[in-house]
Every structure is written in C-alpha cells, then in structure tokens.
Amino acid sequence: MGNLNRVMLIGRLTREPEVTEFKNGGKVANLGFAVHNTRKNAQTGEWEETPVWLNMKAYNHEHGRKLADLAAKLHKGKQVFVEGHLVLEQWDGKEDGKHHSKLLVYVDAVEFLGEKRPEADEAGGEPGAEGPADHAPGEHVADAGWPEEPAAKPAKAGRRK
C-alpha cells in the first residue's frame, strides 16, 4: 500500500517569522501558525472554534524555491494558504540528555491570501490600503519566477439552427 504525506492549510501566522542563516548560505524561516477546527458543543448545542497551533519551517531550496526569503515577508496575523508535509524532528537534549521530538509542517508552497493591511504601506499609502504586492495575484510560491501564461480566449459561440 502506498503512502501520502500532504498537508494543506489556511490559517494565520501567530508570530513574526524567525529566519536563520546557515554557514553554507542556506536559510530557514520558523513560523507559528494557527488554524481552527469547528465542533458542536454537546451541552450548549452551539458551534465553537477550537484553535490548533502548529510550528512550520520554510527552507530556501537549491532548485529555486526561496521559501524562507518569501516567508520572511509575512507578518503576524497574515492569512496564508500553505501546502507542505509532516516531519518528525528528533534530537537528544544537550543539557538534560533526554530524547525529544516535535512534529512540524515543512512548507512546500505558500500562497498569500489577499486582504487589506491595517497599517499604512511602505510607500506611505493610507491606512487600510492594499500594500505592495510580494507576488502576482494568485501566484503560487512554487511557481514564483516563472512568467505567467496568457489567459485563454473564450470560444466563440456558434449559431444554432
């Protein structure tokens, strides 16, 4: 039987990205992320949201995807669509010598979801104005840097007899 390790989430960043640079020139952005599960409360009958807190890592890859650089442009509260896969990181503690593990989402692609920013943009625009775009509308980070293909022309409707 085959395996599938794929995560697709829409949520918000819970903290500013923390970018770490390695000696070899690589980078990783550590992200805090939250999504909500909706469930019905058995006692009240009301629907309520339960937050799910996740840790994510976005790496710059040699083959062109600069996810850490892109993630560094995100800010706390920003809503994004994330595609990734689950990874169990394991290590032995330096101080206590105990075995530790943490389940993370490694980011494979990010899509910014459009929303107005509450503060003024860098160009000195009015508060609430749309900020400068980091990408083309609807652009998927995995496709960043590739030219957009022109939209197909609609087919002409023929006459019916």
N, C-alpha and C positions, 0 to 999 in steps of 0.2 A: 504494500500500500504506500502511496506517495505522501509527502509532507507538504504543508503550506504554512509559511510563517510570514504573514502580511498584516499590517495594521493600517487602518485608515481612520483618521480622527478629525473632527472640527472642534476647536476649543480656543482657549485664550492663554497667553503667557502669564505666569504668576509672578515672574520676577524678570529683571533685566538679564539678557544673555551674558554669560561669563565666558569670554574667549581666551583660550590658552594656546600659545605658540610653542611648537617643539623645536629642538635644536636643528632638526633636519629641514625646517621650513614649513612643516605641516601645521595645521590648525584644527582645533575642535571648539565648538560652542556648546556649552552646557545650558540646557533650557529647563525651566519649570513650566509645567503645562497642566491645565485642568479641563476636564470635560464633565458633563452632568448626566447621570442616569435618572430617569423618571420612573417613579413607582407609586403605587396607590397605598396610602396608609390604611392598614386594616381597621384601626379603631375609628378614625375620623371619616374615612371614605374619600378623603381629599388626595389629589395628586401632588407629590412633592419631588423636588430635585435633590439628589444626593451627589455631592461632588466626588470626583475621582481624580486624585493628584498623581501626576506622572513626572518622571525625570526622563529627559531626552538628550541625545548627543547628535550633533551635526558636524560632520567632518568635511574638510576640503579633500577632494579626490584627485589623483594624478590625471585621470582621464577627462578632466574639465569641469566637473560639478564642484563649484565653490560654495558648498552649503554653509560652512562656518562663516565665511565672509557675508553671505546673504543673511544668515540668522542674526549676525551682529547688528543688522539694521532694524531688527524688530525691537519692540519696546513692550514693557509690562502692560497687560490689558489688551494687546493687539490680538485680533481674532485671525486664525490661520487654519488652513486645511493641511494636514500632514499625512504623508504616506511613509511607512517605514517597516521595520521588522524588529522582533523582540530578541534581546540578547541578555544572557545571564552572565554578569561580570562577577568573578570570584577572586579573592585575594586573602592573604594572611596579614593580620594587623601587625604593624611594626612595633607598637608599644605593648599590646596585650598578647600577641602571638596567636590570637583566635582566628578561626576561619570566618570570613564574611562573604556575603553575596548580595547582589542587588539586581533586580530585573529592570531593564531600561528599554526604551524605544530608540533604535538607531534610525535617524532620519534619512530617507532615500529621496524625498522630494517635498517641497513646500510650495503652497500657493497662498498668496496674500488675499484675504477677503476684503473687498472694498468697504470702507467706512470712513466717515469724516473724523478727523482728529480734533480733539477739544482745544488744543493749544495752537498758536499761530505757527505756520510752517516756516522753514528756514529762510524762505525768500521774503519774509516779512508780510505774509498774507494775513488776512483777517482770521481771528479765532473761528474754528469750525469749518474753515475752507479746506478743501482736499489738499493734502500735502503732495510734494513732488513724488512722482511715481518711481519706484525702485525697479519696475519691470513693466512690461506691456500688460494691459488689462487681460486677465485670464491666463497669463503666461505661467506655465508650469516650470519650476526651477530646473527640473531635469532637462528641459528643452532650452534653457536660457542660453543665449549666444547664437541660436540658430535663427535665420531670418524667417519671418512669418510668411506663410504661403498665402497668396491672394485668395479671397473668398470666391467660391464657385458662383457663376452667374445662374440665376434661376432659369429653368427651362421655359420656353415659350409655350403657352397653351395653344393647342391646335383647335380647329373648328370641328364641332360635332355636326354630323348630318342627320 
